[in-house]
Amino acid sequence: MIDNRSQLNSNYDDVGYFVIRNYFNASEISSLRKVILKFHELWKQDNVNFYQQEAFNSSLITGSKYLKFDDRVMLFNFISSKKIMNIVESVIPANPAFMNTQLFFDPFNSQQNNFWHRDCQYDHDVEEQKKVIHDTQVLHLRVPLFDELGMELIPGTHKRWDSDEELDVRLEQNRRVSSESLSKGKKIKLAAGDLLLFSADMIHRGLYGLDRLALDILVFDSAANFVDYVDDDCLPDISMLDKIDDPRLFMNTIHLKSKG
Ligand SMILES: O=C(O)CCC(=O)C(=O)O
């Protein structure tokens, strides 16, 4: 894995993502799927209108609203498992910190379009986005629970600004819409058991279909100022911490939070 780490790091550095095929075995995926499906059913019942009108993801999966102690501990142990930590540390070697989880599914309305974006565009104007993409980035680790069409990414955009075409489409300007195809888009089909890591700030979109359900784990570099994005309820409490084999990912976040 150690040799592999520098290869992964260089792939990430070059293009902003990498995929590891068959990284998780059937039993790992089936235990994860059981807990995630429990969350998803309860979340849908509780958010009927939002789900049926526009939703394509939920978040705060590790929080206390829908899952009980043991299921949350299972998720925390998965998120901070050796397999995940090896991957996270290949890109952020020092003090990676847990941010959140999201669950991506197909919109209820099958006519609803996907959309190209950089995650940072929801917090920053264009001039700030130009700077943000050169600073420390947030990572998404996508764990598909079923085979899915996956994601479409524009390789290299974790480090470079948009072409005119990309900017017009992403920001829906000059009569373009954000669901149009882009010439440099690369589709990454995923199967249950694969792991995709990508930069949240590269240009990307989800590919809807096949009744997908994918868990995204979001992590950030402790050196960057993202702690305000973390909801306390998504972190393990004291009684859970000693049930987590390697709680460093969460401890780093808790430590940042305590510094305010
Ligand atoms: O899968 C999707 O629908 C979008 C995924 C996405 O935008 C993300 O993971 O940041």
PDBQT file of the ligand as one rigid body, heavy atoms in Angstrom, charges set to zero:
ROOT
HETATM    1  O1  LIG A 301     -23.889  12.292  -7.745  1.00  0.00    +0.000 OA
HETATM    2  C1  LIG A 301     -24.395  13.413  -7.830  1.00  0.00    +0.000 C 
HETATM    3  O2  LIG A 301     -25.583  13.581  -8.122  1.00  0.00    +0.000 OA
HETATM    4  C2  LIG A 301     -23.575  14.620  -7.619  1.00  0.00    +0.000 C 
HETATM    5  C3  LIG A 301     -22.371  14.307  -6.828  1.00  0.00    +0.000 C 
HETATM    6  C4  LIG A 301     -21.676  15.522  -6.381  1.00  0.00    +0.000 C 
HETATM    7  O3  LIG A 301     -21.889  16.584  -6.862  1.00  0.00    +0.000 OA
HETATM    8  C5  LIG A 301     -20.691  15.452  -5.341  1.00  0.00    +0.000 C 
HETATM    9  O4  LIG A 301     -20.418  14.327  -4.856  1.00  0.00    +0.000 OA
HETATM   10  O5  LIG A 301     -20.160  16.526  -4.973  1.00  0.00    +0.000 OA
ENDROOT
TORSDOF 0
